[in-house]
Amino acid sequence: MPDNDASNSVRDATGSGATEAWLAVAQAYNECTATLLQHLRPLGLSLLEHEVLMNLLRSDGLTQRELSQRCFSAKSGISMLISRLEGSGIIVRSQSLQDQRAWRLSLTPKGQSLAQDALRIQTKVVAEMAKAFSRDELAVVKSRMNAAAALLKDMREQKRL
């Protein structure tokens, strides 16, 4: 039988509830992505493809580098995906006027239509998830998650633990 004291210390080493909160966030994230993926599959989209489409829908003309940063994905993985999406007639590349080495990415009309379909799905999934919160609670969640992200980004950039 496990030692309850040891088990409790593993569950929340800080004693502040931080581990349980982190686990709840991770569980909600996993459920959200699983639900989103379930509804994107009929469109033939993976989560990364969805992310690429959403980023290009919001910001037409991103470079491959900008897109890989926004999608938190390796440039090589994005490159292969972009080639596939281009071959499927979903995106087009055009040479950047500012930097001849860079390519700007845009959605084709077919890509725009697919992205709009994916956005409708995303909107429904997010709306369902948001039912668990009041408007004020959503504002607090947004504020605290942004603050947590900033702290973790600083920790990563400073390479400190």
N, C-alpha and C positions, 0 to 999 in steps of 0.2 A: 504494500500500500504506500503511495507516495507521501512524502513529508509535506504537510500542508504549508508550513512556513516556507520551505524551499520552493514549492509550487507557486505560492503567492509572490515570492520575490522574483521569480521568472516572469510571471504575468505582468507585474508592474514594479520594475526595479527602482523607479523614482518615488514610489509611495504617493504620487499625486493623482493617480488615475490616468496618467499620460499614455501608458501602454494600452489600456482598455480603449481609450479614445482613438488612438492610432489604429487599433484593430477594427474598431467600428468604421472608421473612415476607409480602411482597406477593404472591408467586407462590402460596404456600399459601393465603392469603386468597382470591385469585381462583379457585383450584381448588375451594376449599370452597364459595364462593358459586355457582359454575357447577354443581357437583354438586347442591347443595341446590336450586337453581332447576330443574334437570332433573327432580328428584323431586317438586317442589311443583307443577309445571305440570299434572299430571293432576288435582290438586285445584282447579285454576283460580286459583292464588295467585301473586302476584308476591313478590319479596323484601320489599318494603315492607309489603305486606299481611301476610306472614308475621311480620314484626317487630311490627306492630301487634297481631296475635293473640297472640303470645308475651308481649308486655308486659301485655296485658289479662288473660291467663291467670295471670300471676304476681301482678299488682296490679290487682284489680278496682276500678273506680270512679275511674280516673285522669281528670284533666281533659285537654282537648285540648292545652293548653299543656304539661302534664307529659309527655304522650305524644309531642309533637313534639320535646321535649328528649331524651327517651330514645331516640327513633328517629333523632336527628340530622337532622331533616327540617324544612323550612320549615313554619310554622304553616298557611299557605295550602294547601300540598300535602296536609297531613294533613287539613285541613278538607274538601277535595274527596273524599279517600279515605273519610273517616268518613261523608260523605253517601252515597257509593256502597255502603259496607258496611251502613249503616242501611237503605237501600233494598232491599238483598238479604236483610234479616232476620238479619244476622250480629251486629250490635251494636245497642244501644239507648242513647239519651241520656236522662239525668234531671237535673233542675236541682239544683245543689249547695245543700245546706242552709246551708253556711257562707258562700257567695258567690253571690248570686242571678244574677250575670252569668255564672257558670261552669256548664258542663255536665259531669256525670260520665258516663263511658263504661263500659259493661258488655257482656259477651258474652251473647247469647241462648242458649237450648239448642242451636240450630243452630250458632251461633258456637262454643260450647263443644266440640261434636263435631268441627267443622272444625279448631279449635285443637289438640285432642288428636291428630287425625290428623297435623297438621303437626309437632307435638312428637315423635311417633314417628319421623317422617322425620328431623328434626333430630338426634334422639338417635342414630340409626343412622349418619348422616354424621359426627357428632362422634366416635362410638366408632371408626369406621374410621380417621379422622385420628389419633386418640389411640394407635392401634396402633404408631405410629412412636416412641413414648416409653414409658419406665418411669414408675411413679408418682412417683418422686423427680424425674425430668426434667420431668414435667408440673407439679410444684410449683414448680420453678425457672422454667419458662416463664411460669407465672402470675405469680409474684413479679416477674420482670424486665419483663414486658409491663405490669403495673400501675405499676411504677416509671417506665418509659418514658412511659406515658400521662400520669402526673402531671407529669413534666418538660415534656412537650409542651403540656399544658394550661396550666401556669404560663407557658411561653413565649408562648402565644397570648394569655392574659389580660394579661400584662405588655406585649404588643405589641412584643416585642423579637426581634431576629434576629441 
